[in-house]
Amino acid sequence: IQFEWSETTNNLSFVFEIPGGNAQNTDIFFSNAYIKVNNPPKYYFECDLAGEIDANHAQNIVRFSSGSVQIVLQKAETSKYLWGSYKITPENIHPKLGRA
């Protein structure tokens, strides 16, 4: 699945290219430290995030538009810094999060 991502100290954004994708045929799930985008059988993405998001934040956005989906997730208070990567790796585990 092709995608772009960006971040600010307050949020994490993804734009996934999913031709023909819409809210009825694309499953999107996220929790405090995980995101999954699935449009079977061709498009699948999942990862453990480098920091934590506020999965219940009212300003989280999932928006479909002509062949793509934009997801904007608000970072949790403990993760409001620049992560440098969207996914967790052994090199970027942050001590405040207590994740290994």
Buried (B, 14 or more C-beta within 10 A) or exposed (E): BEBEEEBEEEBBBBBBEBEEBEEEEBEBEBEBBBBEBBBEEEBEBEBEBBBBBBBEBEEBEBEBEEEBBBBBBBBBEBBBEEBEBBEBEEEEEBEEBEBE
